[in-house]
């Protein structure tokens, strides 16, 4: 029996409510809860189909069918597509996930308005309620104006007639209650979906030649109108402004999260429907937007004369629709009236959706005491009648279009509504941040107490990006009015009124009411939840009584029938806990399993970790409070960091110099040899790290297995490498951007500053945030590299526009192996000797391309399950080397001649120096050079981000080992060694050398220095592995039986790789000795690290009197028990989770699909 106050009693067995009204209130400190019997309340009558299509109905309106004409004309086809893609992926999607998470936990009336007051600040709740009411009302005015504009396509009747009709219909369908409203929106949204799907199919058929003119025009209109058109100013800056103009329009056109939040209080089964509707609505909306924009661009060019004339004449409705214009241009007539009719329906439907939002928001504000109480008065059917009246009254502002130009008034409402909506989004972000903090602070379990979990990478990575993107778009949405000849007071007012108005509301209420920002402990996340839990339980119980009544009931009924056929008891799994029908045997067995798990892990505590670690003095600091790292990286993070660690400019750009120096055959052999060396290095590192992953990195392994002096020297040489590399990457980033914006127009120091701030921000937000960033950046790297490989393959086989089947032409002429030449020294070495010299010289280039592969070894100390994640990451290294390097080099040698003029004249580090771009240009493929340059910039920023991470962890490892000052081991609450990040930041300032010196020359100096430090680090890793294998053999440890991972090709693989590393170290810059001139700068930068490494090691050995550790004395035990206990805990957690899923029948949910199709990769 569950009892709810005095008016709501639920007997689970009989499932009979004894009274009617339920108040799922959302207030804790508001003393103005209303008497429901006097004022009434809204009702829960919206099903999943209503919710999903209502969100679609609000988002798909005139913005998709008509409004796209302006951004298409001013910005171009590609800018239009990219703008909507970026806005939806970086802001709308993560915001939708956050809303679903909050509202499924507490689906109350008014949601984020009350959330702002209860969780953040009552003043913010007041400001948010008023600003959202204002925003919704502006959208109502906007859509009413749009209806009048669309109707003018048929008649010259005054627009006032259609505005009156729109407002009357808004009122009519909202007064008749939420159920009527839901059905009306469902039908009208279906018409929108049918229209956009039909138009997309028409565009596909037409572009393939299925139009009356039999013209298979394909992507001709994309090329004719221009992919990215300059806006307001010429050049690259103008193209960027054109893209930014589209982003601002996308902020207006793409909606959904706010409506999902507002209707959550009126949804049946909210804990199930809200997450489901959020996912489905997002996919449908942006499938229609992207598909619609894509096919619209194929139908109508951005420079279409009819489109330009319609815009100049201020035409409305179908006359200004790029869809209709494109349909007519291919010889199809008679569809314009039908399309205009559906557009009219879409505009009214969208306005009706915003009228609904304004009404419900006004109702909630009245409940909270922000507006007069009579606004909460509801009719018997649940319609807030006074709120409807207010909406209609303000909607009369649409009559401004009668006296002014309809287009002008429409743009005013667009500006006012867009900025208001962006302000509302910021409030939702603030609520979500406080919600997550409150969950943690108040002792709730995010894993067990939540009804819906946003994907793990959404918070904090995507949420911070979304907030940043939201703020930038808000404050620069009216950028165009500040250009010459564009300024007007009306546009300035409409573009920036909403944020100013919201600030006035917030600080005014705060001053009058003397409110304060709530702490995480003060945030009220419980009031109203118990009532909603009981209400949800009642609905679930009713579904089991009448299993065929609802969609959820059908699933329950099917599960019951299946269990009955199998002779099993039916178990219903609620969310997030079991509601009922849990058998006693299952509960007893689960309890016993949990007891066994906790008993097994009783010794696995922080005290145990610390006591074991203190047996080794060099590791005790790593487990003290304020000095410990956090184990927050999953297997997928480590795997993708290993894959993407070395994919950068060394592959995309460095291969060009190697190709013109030695030829395609030589670089293929060189990259294969160095690839095998790298694989041996990674396998050796993986074997050692899976046995005992140490927090002090390579220096710790040297100290433990070889000699403390080697650990000291190796640690500082490796640190030196990553003190230099971030600056190196920042220089490369500034050079890459100069492909678009020359240094004469903008100082490279500006780009260096921007990139530096980005990577510092990522590194101070915790290893989990870093891991998510690198996971997705590495994924983009992989996709880019695979795309380039496939493209080169197609070009080599004659699939390019020139249809030139290249094959192995360049392997024959000028040849696979070239003799060495150096134009700067007027040097040429002919014959076999010259070919060998050329081959040896490109080995160094290959080393630079692979540098960074070992960085995943630093992440092992922060990996949640190292003995499972590390072997997978190492195994994937082999496939990465074969696919991304060997195949790339192979196809590159087929597509680009070593004597190609573009290759011979290439310099710098932007797209023009990439042999991939040269291959694309030679095949007459236009436009991809900018894409490749953007990818190079992405690679460089990812590398800089990883390099700063490695630098901070390396100095941390030296500090906990006693090789560096202790303060470098201090970490914040997220486990970030912030002094290490600060040290890396200081050395990043070296990148500003490029401001006063030749950037390319400084870049080459960095490359020369960094290559040798990487080789020394590889050699040290191989020495560690060799010594580890000897120690295992000496101490009776069977590598095959006792190790979680065993390196292949041993012991000969590590010896061979070590010999190659030593040889390359000494011949790295041997070319400075060739010819008649001696380049001292190249000699110094190429070899300076080697004597420094030797001197540091010998000096430490002399001062500390250390000796090489004998194999029998190598410590193979300390800290191993801690790792064993951790692995037991991870295995037990996994087993418990698997047992729970098996009890559920292994449901085909998101986790099942991930494990089935994606998870096995990691």
PEMO-V433066 format. One record per backbone hydrogen bond with DSSP energy under -0.5 kcal/mol. NH is the residue of the N-H (numbers start at 1). CO is the residue of the C=O. Records with the same first field share a line. If there is no record, write none. Layout:
NH = CO  CO
This chain:
2 = 10
4 = 8
5 = 3
8 = 4
10 = 2
11 = 9  16
12 = 10
15 = 11
18 = 9
24 = 22
25 = 23
31 = 29
36 = 34
38 = 35
39 = 35
40 = 36
45 = 43  266
46 = 266
51 = 47
52 = 48
53 = 49
54 = 50
55 = 51
56 = 52
57 = 53
58 = 54
59 = 55
60 = 56
61 = 59
64 = 61
65 = 61
66 = 62
67 = 62
69 = 66
70 = 67
71 = 67
72 = 68
73 = 69
74 = 70
75 = 71
76 = 71  72
77 = 226
78 = 227
79 = 227
80 = 76
81 = 77
82 = 78
83 = 79
84 = 80
85 = 81
86 = 82
87 = 83
88 = 84
89 = 85
90 = 86
91 = 87
92 = 87
93 = 88
95 = 91
96 = 92
97 = 93
98 = 94
99 = 95
100 = 96
101 = 97
102 = 98
103 = 99
104 = 100
105 = 101
106 = 102
108 = 106
109 = 24
110 = 262
111 = 108
113 = 110
114 = 111
115 = 111
116 = 112
117 = 113
118 = 114
119 = 115
120 = 115  116
121 = 116
124 = 121
125 = 121
126 = 122
127 = 123
128 = 124
129 = 125
130 = 126
131 = 127
132 = 128
133 = 129
134 = 130
135 = 131
136 = 132
137 = 133
138 = 134
139 = 135
140 = 136
141 = 137
142 = 138
143 = 139
144 = 140
145 = 141
146 = 142
147 = 143
148 = 144
149 = 145
150 = 146
151 = 147
152 = 148
153 = 150
154 = 151
155 = 151
161 = 158
162 = 158
163 = 159
164 = 160
165 = 161
166 = 162
167 = 163
168 = 164
169 = 165
170 = 166
171 = 167
172 = 168
173 = 169
174 = 170
175 = 171
176 = 172
177 = 174
180 = 176
181 = 177
182 = 178
183 = 179
184 = 180
185 = 181
186 = 182
187 = 183
188 = 184
189 = 185
190 = 186
191 = 187
192 = 188
193 = 189
194 = 190
195 = 191
196 = 192
197 = 193
198 = 194
199 = 195
200 = 196
201 = 197
202 = 198
203 = 199
204 = 200
205 = 201
206 = 202
207 = 203
208 = 204
209 = 206  215
210 = 205
213 = 330
214 = 211
216 = 214
217 = 215
218 = 207
220 = 217
223 = 219
224 = 220
225 = 221
226 = 222
229 = 75
231 = 238
233 = 231
238 = 234
239 = 235
240 = 236
241 = 237
242 = 238
243 = 239
244 = 240
245 = 241
246 = 242
247 = 243
248 = 244
249 = 245
250 = 246
251 = 247
252 = 248
253 = 249
254 = 250
255 = 253
260 = 256
261 = 257
262 = 258
263 = 259
264 = 261
265 = 262
266 = 263
267 = 264
268 = 46
270 = 267
272 = 269
273 = 269
274 = 270
276 = 272
277 = 273
278 = 274
279 = 275
280 = 276
281 = 277
282 = 278
283 = 279
284 = 280
285 = 281
286 = 282
287 = 283
288 = 284
289 = 285
290 = 286
291 = 287
292 = 288
293 = 289
294 = 290
295 = 291
296 = 292
297 = 293
298 = 294
299 = 295
300 = 296
302 = 221
304 = 301
308 = 304
309 = 305
310 = 306
311 = 307
312 = 308
313 = 309
314 = 310  311
315 = 310
319 = 316
320 = 317
321 = 318
323 = 65
325 = 321
326 = 322
327 = 323
328 = 324
329 = 325
330 = 326  327
331 = 328
332 = 327
333 = 331
338 = 334
339 = 335
340 = 336
341 = 337
342 = 338
343 = 339
344 = 340
345 = 341
346 = 342
347 = 343
348 = 344
349 = 345
350 = 346
351 = 347
352 = 348
353 = 349
354 = 350
355 = 351
356 = 352
357 = 353
358 = 354
359 = 355
360 = 356
361 = 357
362 = 358
363 = 359
364 = 360
365 = 361
366 = 362
367 = 363
368 = 364
369 = 366
370 = 365
371 = 365
375 = 372
376 = 373
377 = 374
378 = 39
379 = 383
382 = 379
384 = 382
385 = 377  383
386 = 377
388 = 384
389 = 385
390 = 386
391 = 387
392 = 388
393 = 389
394 = 390
395 = 391
396 = 392  393
397 = 394
398 = 395
399 = 396
400 = 397
401 = 398
402 = 399
403 = 399  400
404 = 400
409 = 405
410 = 406
411 = 407
412 = 408
413 = 409
414 = 410
415 = 411
416 = 412
417 = 413
418 = 414
419 = 415
420 = 416
421 = 417
422 = 418
423 = 419
424 = 420
425 = 421
426 = 422
427 = 423
428 = 424
429 = 425
430 = 426
431 = 427
432 = 428
433 = 429
434 = 430
435 = 431
436 = 432
437 = 433
438 = 434
439 = 435
440 = 436
441 = 437
442 = 438
443 = 440
444 = 439
446 = 444
449 = 445
450 = 446
454 = 452
458 = 455
459 = 455
462 = 457
463 = 458
464 = 460
465 = 461
466 = 462
467 = 463
468 = 464
469 = 465
470 = 466
471 = 467
472 = 468
473 = 469
474 = 470
475 = 471
476 = 472
477 = 474
479 = 476
481 = 478
482 = 479
483 = 480
486 = 483
492 = 488
493 = 489
494 = 490
495 = 491
496 = 492
497 = 493
500 = 496
501 = 497
502 = 498
503 = 499
504 = 500
505 = 501
506 = 502
507 = 503
508 = 504
509 = 505
510 = 506
511 = 507
512 = 508
513 = 509
514 = 510
515 = 510
518 = 120
523 = 519
524 = 118
525 = 523
529 = 526
530 = 526
532 = 528
533 = 529
534 = 530
535 = 531
536 = 532
537 = 533
538 = 534
539 = 535
540 = 536
541 = 537
542 = 538
543 = 539
544 = 540
545 = 541
546 = 542
547 = 544
549 = 546
554 = 550
555 = 551
556 = 552
557 = 553
558 = 554
559 = 555
560 = 556
561 = 557
562 = 558
563 = 559
564 = 560
565 = 561
566 = 562
567 = 564
568 = 563
572 = 570  580
573 = 571
574 = 572
579 = 572
580 = 572
583 = 581
587 = 583
588 = 584
589 = 585
590 = 586
591 = 587
592 = 588
593 = 589
594 = 590
595 = 591
596 = 592
597 = 593
598 = 594
599 = 595
600 = 596
601 = 597
602 = 599
604 = 601
605 = 603
609 = 605
610 = 606
611 = 607
612 = 608
613 = 609
614 = 610
615 = 612
616 = 613
617 = 615
619 = 616
620 = 616
622 = 619
623 = 620
624 = 621
627 = 624
628 = 624
632 = 630  862
633 = 862
638 = 634
639 = 635
640 = 636
641 = 637
642 = 638
643 = 639
644 = 640
645 = 641
647 = 644
648 = 646
651 = 648
652 = 648
653 = 649
654 = 649
656 = 653
657 = 653
658 = 654
659 = 655
660 = 656
661 = 657
662 = 658
663 = 658  659
664 = 815
665 = 816
666 = 816
667 = 663
668 = 664
669 = 665
670 = 666
671 = 667
672 = 668
673 = 669
674 = 670
675 = 671
676 = 672
677 = 673
678 = 674
679 = 675
680 = 676
681 = 677
682 = 678
683 = 679
684 = 680
685 = 681
686 = 682
687 = 683
688 = 684
689 = 685
690 = 686
691 = 687
692 = 688
697 = 694
700 = 696
701 = 697
702 = 698
703 = 699
704 = 700
705 = 701
706 = 702
707 = 702
710 = 707
711 = 707
712 = 708
713 = 709
714 = 710
715 = 711
716 = 712
717 = 713
718 = 714
719 = 715
720 = 716
721 = 717
722 = 718
723 = 719
724 = 720
725 = 721
726 = 722
728 = 724
729 = 725
730 = 726
731 = 727
732 = 728
733 = 729
734 = 730
735 = 731
736 = 732
737 = 733
738 = 734
739 = 736
740 = 737
741 = 737
742 = 740
745 = 742
746 = 742
750 = 747
751 = 747
752 = 748
753 = 749
754 = 750
755 = 751
756 = 752
757 = 753
758 = 754
759 = 755
760 = 756
761 = 757
762 = 758
763 = 759
764 = 760
765 = 761  762
766 = 763
767 = 974
770 = 766
771 = 767
772 = 768
773 = 769
774 = 770
775 = 771
776 = 772
777 = 773
778 = 774
779 = 775
780 = 776
781 = 777
782 = 778
783 = 779
784 = 780
785 = 781
786 = 782
787 = 783
788 = 784
789 = 785
790 = 786
791 = 787
792 = 788
793 = 789
794 = 790
795 = 791
796 = 792
797 = 793
798 = 795
799 = 794
801 = 923
802 = 923
803 = 800
805 = 803
806 = 795  804
807 = 796
809 = 806
811 = 808
812 = 808  809
813 = 809
815 = 810
816 = 811
818 = 662
820 = 829
822 = 827
825 = 822
826 = 822  823
827 = 822
829 = 820
830 = 828
834 = 830
835 = 831
836 = 832
837 = 833
838 = 834
839 = 835
840 = 836
841 = 837
842 = 838
843 = 839  840
844 = 840
845 = 841
846 = 842
847 = 843
848 = 844
849 = 845
850 = 846
851 = 847
853 = 850
855 = 852
856 = 853
857 = 854
858 = 855
859 = 855
860 = 856
861 = 858
862 = 859
863 = 860
864 = 633
866 = 863
868 = 865
869 = 865
870 = 866
872 = 868
873 = 869
874 = 870
875 = 871
876 = 872
877 = 873  874
878 = 874  875
879 = 875
880 = 876
881 = 877
882 = 878
883 = 879
884 = 880
885 = 880  881
886 = 881
887 = 882
888 = 883
889 = 885
890 = 886
891 = 887
892 = 888
893 = 889
894 = 890
895 = 891
896 = 892
900 = 897
904 = 900
905 = 901
906 = 903
913 = 910
914 = 911
916 = 652
918 = 914
919 = 915
920 = 916
921 = 917
922 = 918
923 = 919
924 = 921
925 = 920
926 = 924
930 = 927
931 = 927
932 = 928
933 = 929
934 = 930
935 = 931
936 = 932
937 = 933
938 = 934
939 = 935
940 = 936
941 = 937
942 = 938
943 = 939
944 = 940
945 = 941
946 = 942
947 = 943
948 = 944
949 = 945
950 = 946
951 = 947
952 = 948
953 = 949
954 = 950
955 = 951
956 = 952
957 = 953
958 = 954
959 = 955
960 = 956
961 = 957
962 = 959
963 = 958
964 = 958
968 = 965
969 = 966
970 = 967
971 = 626
972 = 976
975 = 972
977 = 975
978 = 976
979 = 970
980 = 977
981 = 977
982 = 978
983 = 979
984 = 980
985 = 981
986 = 982
987 = 983
988 = 984
989 = 985  986
990 = 987
991 = 988
992 = 989
993 = 990
994 = 991
995 = 992
996 = 993
997 = 993
1002 = 998
1003 = 999
1004 = 1000
1005 = 1001
1006 = 1002
1007 = 1003
1008 = 1004
1009 = 1005
1010 = 1006
1011 = 1007
1012 = 1008
1013 = 1009
1014 = 1010
1015 = 1011
1016 = 1012
1017 = 1013
1018 = 1014
1019 = 1015
1020 = 1016
1021 = 1017
1022 = 1018
1023 = 1019
1024 = 1020
1025 = 1021
1026 = 1022
1027 = 1023
1028 = 1024
1029 = 1025
1030 = 1026
1031 = 1027
1032 = 1028
1033 = 1029
1034 = 1030
1035 = 1031
1036 = 1033
1037 = 1032
1038 = 1036
1039 = 1037
1042 = 1038
1043 = 1039
1053 = 1049
1055 = 1051
1056 = 1052
1057 = 1053
1058 = 1054
1059 = 1055
1060 = 1056
1061 = 1057
1062 = 1058
1063 = 1059
1064 = 1060
1065 = 1061
1066 = 1062
1067 = 1063
1068 = 1064
1070 = 1067
1072 = 1069
1073 = 1070
1074 = 1071
1079 = 1077
1080 = 1078
1083 = 1079
1084 = 1080
1085 = 1081
1086 = 1082
1087 = 1083
1088 = 1084
1090 = 1087
1091 = 1087
1092 = 1088
1093 = 1089
1094 = 1090
1095 = 1091
1096 = 1092
1097 = 1093
1098 = 1094
1099 = 1095
1100 = 1096
1101 = 1097
1102 = 1098
1103 = 1099
1104 = 1100
1105 = 1101
1106 = 1101
1109 = 706
1113 = 1110
1114 = 1110  1111
1115 = 704
1116 = 1114
1120 = 1117
1121 = 1117
1123 = 1119
1124 = 1120
1125 = 1121
1126 = 1122
1127 = 1123
1128 = 1124
1129 = 1125
1130 = 1126
1131 = 1127
1132 = 1128
1133 = 1129
1134 = 1130
1135 = 1131
1136 = 1132
1137 = 1133
1138 = 1134
1139 = 1135
1140 = 1136
1141 = 1137
1142 = 1138
1143 = 1139
1144 = 1140
1145 = 1142
1146 = 1141
1149 = 1147
1153 = 1149
1154 = 1150
1155 = 1151
1156 = 1152
1157 = 1153
1158 = 1154
1159 = 1154
1160 = 1155
1161 = 1158
1162 = 1159
